[in-house]
Amino acid sequence: MMRAKGFQYAFTAKELAYFLFSRRSCPDCGGRMDRRRAFSTETSNDLFDIDGLFASSAEVKAYYYVYACPSCHRRYTLSELVNRTEEKSP
């Protein structure tokens, strides 16, 4: 197994705002959601520049966040929650 040489977080501006400032309530039942960090194991031939070190994407862990509601057992990614709040707002 190849050891990771770096990590990556990818947020849009709206996702970052939701991550930092929004309440973690389930859009379906209104319960409090738990935030968990996960990482992607997808590989491609792209190269990432990590502090002057070029590494293939197989050597870079791509982290993302998953929100889970213990009440209704639904799971959402950060981008899904942002899209749902944009649909609700007038």
C-alpha positions in Angstrom: 0.0 0.0 0.0 1.3 3.4 -0.9 1.7 5.9 1.9 0.0 9.3 1.5 2.3 12.2 0.9 -0.3 14.9 1.4 -3.9 15.7 1.9 -6.5 17.9 0.3 -9.7 19.6 1.4 -11.9 21.1 -1.4 -14.6 23.6 -0.4 -16.6 26.1 -2.5 -17.2 29.4 -0.8 -20.8 28.4 0.1 -19.7 25.0 1.4 -17.1 26.7 3.6 -19.7 29.1 5.0 -22.1 26.3 5.7 -19.3 24.3 7.4 -18.3 27.2 9.6 -21.5 29.0 10.4 -24.7 26.9 9.8 -26.5 25.0 12.4 -26.2 21.2 12.0 -29.9 20.3 11.9 -31.4 17.6 9.6 -33.4 19.1 6.7 -35.9 16.1 7.0 -36.6 15.7 10.7 -34.9 18.7 12.3 -32.7 16.6 14.6 -29.0 17.5 15.4 -26.6 15.9 12.8 -23.1 14.6 13.6 -20.3 15.7 11.3 -17.7 13.0 10.3 -14.6 13.3 8.2 -14.1 10.7 5.5 -11.5 10.4 2.8 -11.7 9.5 -0.8 -9.6 6.6 -2.3 -10.3 7.4 -5.9 -7.2 7.5 -8.0 -6.4 9.3 -11.3 -3.3 10.3 -13.2 -3.5 14.0 -12.1 -0.5 15.5 -10.3 -0.8 17.7 -7.3 1.8 20.2 -6.3 2.5 19.8 -2.6 5.1 22.2 -1.3 7.2 21.8 -4.3 6.8 18.0 -4.3 4.8 16.6 -7.2 2.8 13.6 -6.2 0.3 11.5 -8.1 -3.2 11.6 -6.7 -2.8 8.1 -5.4 -0.5 9.5 -2.8 -2.9 12.3 -1.8 -5.8 11.7 0.6 -8.8 13.8 -0.4 -10.9 14.5 2.7 -14.6 15.4 2.7 -17.3 15.7 5.3 -20.4 13.6 5.8 -23.3 14.7 8.0 -25.4 11.9 9.6 -28.7 12.2 11.5 -29.0 9.7 14.3 -32.7 10.3 14.5 -33.8 9.4 11.0 -30.6 7.7 9.9 -30.0 9.8 6.8 -26.6 10.9 5.5 -25.7 14.0 3.6 -22.5 15.3 2.1 -21.6 19.0 2.6 -22.5 19.8 -1.0 -25.9 18.1 -0.7 -26.8 20.2 2.3 -25.7 23.4 0.6 -27.9 22.6 -2.4 -30.9 21.9 -0.2 -30.5 25.2 1.7 -30.2 27.0 -1.7 -33.5 25.4 -2.9 -35.3 26.5 0.3 -34.2 30.1 0.3 -36.4 32.5 -1.7 
